[in-house]
Amino acid sequence: MQALENHGYDNMDLVKSDVEGKTPEEIEAYAKCNEIQQLLDAKLGECKHDPQWHFCIPYGTGGLTARGRVYTEDEDRFLLVQLAHIGIACDGVYNQIHQEVHLSPLFQFDWFIMSPNPQEI
């Protein structure tokens, strides 16, 4: 993390040379996760109110799941907010999101979002 702050994402060769005990592939994967986390945090931070209710997701056409149904905007927002809250690079992030879905009263009777296992989320 310190090497990324010192050199930035544009100088990955310098970052890789500063970090000891990690392979270049591990450093690249960490940098990508960290960059995505920062983008997600920035987008959610743009919401003037609670992102759980006011985060706007631009949808394109299509987007059907394997079951032939898209997630609702509320489900998508919940998943993104939880992903940002828990952290993309966190071990077991999808297990924790799965648990949060099951604990949330929002989806108490929504079997579509309750039925996937953590790998499908």
Backbone as JSON Lines, residues from 0, in Angstrom:
{"i":0,"aa":"M","n":[0.82,-1.19,0.0],"ca":[0.0,0.0,0.0],"c":[0.87,1.26,0.0]}
{"i":1,"aa":"Q","n":[1.9,1.26,0.82],"ca":[2.78,2.42,0.9],"c":[3.48,2.65,-0.44]}
{"i":2,"aa":"A","n":[3.9,1.57,-1.1],"ca":[4.57,1.7,-2.4],"c":[3.62,2.28,-3.44]}
{"i":3,"aa":"L","n":[2.35,1.89,-3.4],"ca":[1.37,2.45,-4.32],"c":[1.17,3.93,-4.07]}
{"i":4,"aa":"E","n":[1.13,4.32,-2.81],"ca":[0.97,5.73,-2.48],"c":[2.19,6.54,-2.91]}
{"i":5,"aa":"N","n":[3.38,5.95,-2.76],"ca":[4.61,6.65,-3.12],"c":[4.78,6.82,-4.63]}
{"i":6,"aa":"H","n":[4.45,5.76,-5.38],"ca":[4.75,5.76,-6.82],"c":[3.52,5.89,-7.72]}
{"i":7,"aa":"G","n":[2.35,5.56,-7.22],"ca":[1.13,5.65,-8.02],"c":[0.93,4.42,-8.9]}
{"i":8,"aa":"Y","n":[-0.25,4.34,-9.47],"ca":[-0.61,3.19,-10.3],"c":[0.08,3.22,-11.66]}
{"i":9,"aa":"D","n":[0.56,4.37,-12.06],"ca":[1.22,4.49,-13.36],"c":[2.65,3.97,-13.35]}
{"i":10,"aa":"N","n":[3.23,3.8,-12.18],"ca":[4.62,3.34,-12.05],"c":[4.68,1.98,-11.37]}
{"i":11,"aa":"M","n":[4.0,1.01,-11.93],"ca":[3.93,-0.31,-11.31],"c":[5.29,-0.99,-11.24]}
{"i":12,"aa":"D","n":[6.21,-0.69,-12.15],"ca":[7.54,-1.28,-12.08],"c":[8.26,-0.84,-10.8]}
{"i":13,"aa":"L","n":[8.13,0.44,-10.44],"ca":[8.74,0.93,-9.2],"c":[8.06,0.33,-7.97]}
{"i":14,"aa":"V","n":[6.74,0.19,-8.05],"ca":[6.0,-0.41,-6.94],"c":[6.48,-1.84,-6.72]}
{"i":15,"aa":"K","n":[6.59,-2.6,-7.81],"ca":[7.02,-4.0,-7.71],"c":[8.43,-4.11,-7.14]}
{"i":16,"aa":"S","n":[9.3,-3.16,-7.49],"ca":[10.67,-3.23,-6.97],"c":[10.75,-2.85,-5.5]}
{"i":17,"aa":"D","n":[9.79,-2.05,-5.01],"ca":[9.78,-1.63,-3.59],"c":[9.2,-2.68,-2.65]}
{"i":18,"aa":"V","n":[8.33,-3.52,-3.15],"ca":[7.64,-4.49,-2.3],"c":[8.44,-5.79,-2.26]}
{"i":19,"aa":"E","n":[8.73,-6.24,-1.06],"ca":[9.46,-7.49,-0.88],"c":[8.52,-8.59,-0.41]}
{"i":20,"aa":"G","n":[8.81,-9.79,-0.83],"ca":[8.05,-10.94,-0.36],"c":[6.76,-11.2,-1.12]}
{"i":21,"aa":"K","n":[6.51,-10.46,-2.17],"ca":[5.32,-10.67,-3.0],"c":[5.73,-10.79,-4.46]}
{"i":22,"aa":"T","n":[5.01,-11.64,-5.18],"ca":[5.29,-11.78,-6.61],"c":[4.69,-10.6,-7.36]}
{"i":23,"aa":"P","n":[5.19,-10.31,-8.56],"ca":[4.61,-9.23,-9.36],"c":[3.12,-9.44,-9.63]}
{"i":24,"aa":"E","n":[2.71,-10.69,-9.78],"ca":[1.29,-10.98,-10.03],"c":[0.44,-10.62,-8.81]}
{"i":25,"aa":"E","n":[0.95,-10.93,-7.61],"ca":[0.22,-10.58,-6.38],"c":[0.1,-9.07,-6.22]}
{"i":26,"aa":"I","n":[1.16,-8.37,-6.57],"ca":[1.14,-6.91,-6.47],"c":[0.15,-6.32,-7.46]}
{"i":27,"aa":"E","n":[0.13,-6.85,-8.69],"ca":[-0.83,-6.38,-9.7],"c":[-2.26,-6.62,-9.25]}
{"i":28,"aa":"A","n":[-2.53,-7.81,-8.72],"ca":[-3.89,-8.14,-8.26],"c":[-4.32,-7.22,-7.13]}
{"i":29,"aa":"Y","n":[-3.41,-6.98,-6.18],"ca":[-3.72,-6.08,-5.07],"c":[-4.0,-4.67,-5.57]}
{"i":30,"aa":"A","n":[-3.15,-4.19,-6.49],"ca":[-3.31,-2.84,-7.03],"c":[-4.65,-2.7,-7.74]}
{"i":31,"aa":"K","n":[-5.04,-3.72,-8.51],"ca":[-6.31,-3.67,-9.24],"c":[-7.48,-3.63,-8.25]}
{"i":32,"aa":"C","n":[-7.45,-4.48,-7.23],"ca":[-8.51,-4.48,-6.22],"c":[-8.58,-3.15,-5.5]}
{"i":33,"aa":"N","n":[-7.43,-2.6,-5.17],"ca":[-7.39,-1.33,-4.46],"c":[-7.94,-0.2,-5.33]}
{"i":34,"aa":"E","n":[-7.61,-0.23,-6.61],"ca":[-8.12,0.8,-7.52],"c":[-9.63,0.71,-7.68]}
{"i":35,"aa":"I","n":[-10.15,-0.51,-7.81],"ca":[-11.6,-0.71,-7.92],"c":[-12.29,-0.26,-6.63]}
{"i":36,"aa":"Q","n":[-11.69,-0.58,-5.48],"ca":[-12.26,-0.16,-4.2],"c":[-12.34,1.37,-4.13]}
{"i":37,"aa":"Q","n":[-11.29,2.04,-4.56],"ca":[-11.29,3.5,-4.54],"c":[-12.34,4.09,-5.47]}
{"i":38,"aa":"L","n":[-12.5,3.49,-6.65],"ca":[-13.53,3.96,-7.58],"c":[-14.93,3.76,-7.01]}
{"i":39,"aa":"L","n":[-15.16,2.61,-6.41],"ca":[-16.46,2.32,-5.81],"c":[-16.74,3.27,-4.65]}
{"i":40,"aa":"D","n":[-15.75,3.49,-3.81],"ca":[-15.92,4.43,-2.69],"c":[-16.21,5.84,-3.19]}
{"i":41,"aa":"A","n":[-15.51,6.24,-4.25],"ca":[-15.73,7.59,-4.81],"c":[-17.13,7.73,-5.37]}
{"i":42,"aa":"K","n":[-17.6,6.72,-6.1],"ca":[-18.95,6.77,-6.67],"c":[-20.0,6.82,-5.58]}
{"i":43,"aa":"L","n":[-19.86,5.98,-4.57],"ca":[-20.83,5.98,-3.48],"c":[-20.73,7.27,-2.68]}
{"i":44,"aa":"G","n":[-19.54,7.85,-2.6],"ca":[-19.35,9.1,-1.89],"c":[-20.0,10.29,-2.58]}
{"i":45,"aa":"E","n":[-20.29,10.16,-3.87],"ca":[-20.95,11.23,-4.61],"c":[-22.41,11.4,-4.19]}
{"i":46,"aa":"C","n":[-22.98,10.38,-3.55],"ca":[-24.38,10.46,-3.09],"c":[-24.48,11.47,-1.97]}
{"i":47,"aa":"K","n":[-25.42,12.38,-2.1],"ca":[-25.62,13.38,-1.06],"c":[-26.37,12.79,0.13]}
{"i":48,"aa":"H","n":[-27.09,11.72,-0.11],"ca":[-27.85,11.05,0.94],"c":[-27.38,9.61,1.03]}
{"i":49,"aa":"D","n":[-28.02,8.83,1.83],"ca":[-27.65,7.44,2.04],"c":[-27.6,6.69,0.7]}
{"i":50,"aa":"P","n":[-26.42,6.14,0.32],"ca":[-26.32,5.45,-0.97],"c":[-27.2,4.2,-1.05]}
{"i":51,"aa":"Q","n":[-27.54,3.63,0.1],"ca":[-28.42,2.46,0.08],"c":[-29.76,2.77,-0.59]}
{"i":52,"aa":"W","n":[-30.18,4.02,-0.54],"ca":[-31.47,4.4,-1.09],"c":[-31.36,5.34,-2.28]}
{"i":53,"aa":"H","n":[-30.24,6.06,-2.43],"ca":[-30.16,7.13,-3.42],"c":[-29.07,6.96,-4.46]}
{"i":54,"aa":"F","n":[-28.32,5.88,-4.43],"ca":[-27.28,5.66,-5.43],"c":[-27.92,5.27,-6.75]}
{"i":55,"aa":"C","n":[-27.64,6.04,-7.8],"ca":[-28.22,5.76,-9.12],"c":[-27.27,4.88,-9.91]}
{"i":56,"aa":"I","n":[-27.78,3.79,-10.42],"ca":[-26.99,2.86,-11.21],"c":[-27.43,2.98,-12.66]}
{"i":57,"aa":"P","n":[-26.52,3.37,-13.56],"ca":[-26.9,3.46,-14.97],"c":[-26.95,2.05,-15.58]}
{"i":58,"aa":"Y","n":[-28.1,1.7,-16.07],"ca":[-28.28,0.38,-16.67],"c":[-28.29,0.48,-18.18]}
{"i":59,"aa":"G","n":[-27.66,-0.49,-18.81],"ca":[-27.75,-0.61,-20.26],"c":[-28.87,-1.57,-20.6]}
{"i":60,"aa":"T","n":[-28.86,-2.06,-21.81],"ca":[-29.85,-3.04,-22.21],"c":[-29.36,-4.43,-21.84]}
{"i":61,"aa":"G","n":[-30.25,-5.34,-21.74],"ca":[-29.88,-6.71,-21.41],"c":[-29.68,-6.87,-19.92]}
{"i":62,"aa":"G","n":[-28.7,-7.66,-19.56],"ca":[-28.38,-7.85,-18.16],"c":[-29.15,-8.97,-17.49]}
{"i":63,"aa":"L","n":[-29.7,-9.88,-18.27],"ca":[-30.43,-10.99,-17.68],"c":[-29.46,-11.94,-16.99]}
{"i":64,"aa":"T","n":[-29.89,-12.5,-15.89],"ca":[-29.07,-13.48,-15.2],"c":[-29.29,-14.84,-15.85]}
{"i":65,"aa":"A","n":[-28.57,-15.82,-15.36],"ca":[-28.72,-17.17,-15.88],"c":[-30.14,-17.69,-15.69]}
{"i":66,"aa":"R","n":[-30.83,-17.17,-14.7],"ca":[-32.2,-17.61,-14.43],"c":[-33.22,-16.83,-15.25]}
{"i":67,"aa":"G","n":[-32.75,-15.86,-16.06],"ca":[-33.66,-15.12,-16.91],"c":[-34.25,-13.89,-16.25]}
{"i":68,"aa":"R","n":[-33.72,-13.46,-15.13],"ca":[-34.24,-12.29,-14.43],"c":[-33.08,-11.41,-13.99]}
{"i":69,"aa":"V","n":[-33.28,-10.12,-14.05],"ca":[-32.25,-9.2,-13.57],"c":[-32.49,-8.9,-12.1]}
{"i":70,"aa":"Y","n":[-31.43,-8.54,-11.4],"ca":[-31.6,-8.06,-10.03],"c":[-32.33,-6.73,-10.08]}
{"i":71,"aa":"T","n":[-33.08,-6.43,-9.06],"ca":[-33.75,-5.13,-8.99],"c":[-32.72,-4.07,-8.63]}
{"i":72,"aa":"E","n":[-33.08,-2.81,-8.8],"ca":[-32.16,-1.73,-8.46],"c":[-31.85,-1.73,-6.96]}
{"i":73,"aa":"D","n":[-32.83,-2.06,-6.13],"ca":[-32.59,-2.14,-4.69],"c":[-31.59,-3.24,-4.35]}
{"i":74,"aa":"E","n":[-31.72,-4.38,-5.01],"ca":[-30.79,-5.49,-4.78],"c":[-29.38,-5.1,-5.23]}
{"i":75,"aa":"D","n":[-29.27,-4.51,-6.42],"ca":[-27.96,-4.08,-6.92],"c":[-27.31,-3.06,-6.0]}
{"i":76,"aa":"R","n":[-28.09,-2.08,-5.56],"ca":[-27.55,-1.06,-4.66],"c":[-27.06,-1.68,-3.36]}
{"i":77,"aa":"F","n":[-27.85,-2.59,-2.81],"ca":[-27.47,-3.25,-1.56],"c":[-26.16,-4.01,-1.74]}
{"i":78,"aa":"L","n":[-26.03,-4.75,-2.82],"ca":[-24.82,-5.53,-3.06],"c":[-23.6,-4.63,-3.21]}
{"i":79,"aa":"L","n":[-23.74,-3.53,-3.95],"ca":[-22.62,-2.61,-4.15],"c":[-22.23,-1.9,-2.85]}
{"i":80,"aa":"V","n":[-23.21,-1.47,-2.08],"ca":[-22.92,-0.8,-0.81],"c":[-22.22,-1.78,0.14]}
{"i":81,"aa":"Q","n":[-22.68,-3.01,0.19],"ca":[-22.04,-4.0,1.05],"c":[-20.62,-4.31,0.58]}
{"i":82,"aa":"L","n":[-20.44,-4.4,-0.73],"ca":[-19.1,-4.65,-1.29],"c":[-18.15,-3.53,-0.91]}
{"i":83,"aa":"A","n":[-18.61,-2.29,-0.99],"ca":[-17.77,-1.16,-0.61],"c":[-17.51,-1.15,0.89]}
{"i":84,"aa":"H","n":[-18.52,-1.48,1.67],"ca":[-18.39,-1.46,3.13],"c":[-17.42,-2.55,3.61]}
{"i":85,"aa":"I","n":[-17.56,-3.76,3.1],"ca":[-16.73,-4.88,3.54],"c":[-15.33,-4.78,2.93]}
{"i":86,"aa":"G","n":[-15.27,-4.39,1.67],"ca":[-13.98,-4.25,1.0],"c":[-13.79,-5.36,-0.02]}
{"i":87,"aa":"I","n":[-13.4,-4.97,-1.21],"ca":[-13.23,-5.92,-2.3],"c":[-12.12,-6.93,-1.99]}
{"i":88,"aa":"A","n":[-11.04,-6.47,-1.37],"ca":[-9.89,-7.33,-1.13],"c":[-10.02,-8.17,0.13]}
{"i":89,"aa":"C","n":[-11.09,-8.01,0.86],"ca":[-11.29,-8.75,2.11],"c":[-11.48,-10.24,1.83]}
{"i":90,"aa":"D","n":[-10.84,-11.06,2.64],"ca":[-11.04,-12.5,2.51],"c":[-12.48,-12.85,2.85]}
{"i":91,"aa":"G","n":[-13.1,-13.65,2.03],"ca":[-14.47,-14.08,2.29],"c":[-15.51,-12.99,2.09]}
{"i":92,"aa":"V","n":[-15.22,-12.03,1.22],"ca":[-16.14,-10.9,1.03],"c":[-17.51,-11.39,0.56]}
{"i":93,"aa":"Y","n":[-17.55,-12.37,-0.32],"ca":[-18.84,-12.82,-0.85],"c":[-19.61,-13.63,0.19]}
{"i":94,"aa":"N","n":[-18.91,-14.32,1.07],"ca":[-19.59,-15.0,2.18],"c":[-20.22,-13.98,3.11]}
{"i":95,"aa":"Q","n":[-19.51,-12.88,3.37],"ca":[-20.04,-11.84,4.25],"c":[-21.23,-11.13,3.61]}
{"i":96,"aa":"I","n":[-21.15,-10.86,2.3],"ca":[-22.28,-10.23,1.61],"c":[-23.49,-11.17,1.65]}
{"i":97,"aa":"H","n":[-23.25,-12.44,1.4],"ca":[-24.32,-13.45,1.46],"c":[-24.99,-13.43,2.82]}
{"i":98,"aa":"Q","n":[-24.18,-13.35,3.87],"ca":[-24.72,-13.3,5.23],"c":[-25.52,-12.01,5.46]}
{"i":99,"aa":"E","n":[-25.03,-10.89,4.97],"ca":[-25.73,-9.61,5.12],"c":[-27.07,-9.62,4.39]}
{"i":100,"aa":"V","n":[-27.11,-10.26,3.23],"ca":[-28.37,-10.39,2.49],"c":[-29.38,-11.14,3.34]}
{"i":101,"aa":"H","n":[-28.94,-12.22,3.96],"ca":[-29.85,-13.04,4.76],"c":[-30.27,-12.36,6.06]}
{"i":102,"aa":"L","n":[-29.45,-11.44,6.56],"ca":[-29.79,-10.74,7.79],"c":[-30.64,-9.49,7.55]}
{"i":103,"aa":"S","n":[-30.65,-9.01,6.32],"ca":[-31.36,-7.77,6.02],"c":[-32.87,-7.98,5.96]}
{"i":104,"aa":"P","n":[-33.63,-7.13,6.65],"ca":[-35.09,-7.24,6.56],"c":[-35.62,-6.82,5.19]}
{"i":105,"aa":"L","n":[-34.79,-6.13,4.39],"ca":[-35.22,-5.72,3.05],"c":[-35.56,-6.91,2.17]}
{"i":106,"aa":"F","n":[-34.86,-8.01,2.38],"ca":[-35.01,-9.16,1.49],"c":[-35.6,-10.37,2.2]}
{"i":107,"aa":"Q","n":[-36.32,-10.12,3.25],"ca":[-36.89,-11.2,4.04],"c":[-37.72,-12.17,3.2]}
{"i":108,"aa":"F","n":[-38.47,-11.63,2.23],"ca":[-39.32,-12.49,1.4],"c":[-38.89,-12.5,-0.06]}
{"i":109,"aa":"D","n":[-37.68,-12.03,-0.34],"ca":[-37.16,-11.97,-1.71],"c":[-36.28,-13.2,-1.95]}
{"i":110,"aa":"W","n":[-36.9,-14.28,-2.39],"ca":[-36.17,-15.53,-2.54],"c":[-35.2,-15.5,-3.71]}
{"i":111,"aa":"F","n":[-35.38,-14.57,-4.64],"ca":[-34.45,-14.48,-5.76],"c":[-33.05,-14.09,-5.29]}
{"i":112,"aa":"I","n":[-32.96,-13.13,-4.4],"ca":[-31.64,-12.72,-3.9],"c":[-31.18,-13.6,-2.72]}
{"i":113,"aa":"M","n":[-32.11,-14.24,-2.05],"ca":[-31.73,-15.1,-0.93],"c":[-31.22,-16.47,-1.4]}
{"i":114,"aa":"S","n":[-31.6,-16.89,-2.6],"ca":[-31.27,-18.26,-3.03],"c":[-29.85,-18.47,-3.55]}
{"i":115,"aa":"P","n":[-29.16,-17.48,-4.14],"ca":[-27.81,-17.78,-4.63],"c":[-26.83,-18.07,-3.49]}
{"i":116,"aa":"N","n":[-25.87,-18.94,-3.79],"ca":[-24.81,-19.17,-2.81],"c":[-23.77,-18.06,-2.95]}
{"i":117,"aa":"P","n":[-22.8,-17.97,-2.04],"ca":[-21.83,-16.86,-2.12],"c":[-21.07,-16.77,-3.44]}
{"i":118,"aa":"Q","n":[-20.77,-17.88,-4.07],"ca":[-20.06,-17.84,-5.34],"c":[-20.92,-17.25,-6.46]}
{"i":119,"aa":"E","n":[-22.22,-17.41,-6.37],"ca":[-23.12,-16.87,-7.4],"c":[-23.4,-15.38,-7.22]}
{"i":120,"aa":"I","n":[-23.18,-14.88,-6.02],"ca":[-23.37,-13.44,-5.78],"c":[-22.27,-12.71,-6.47]}
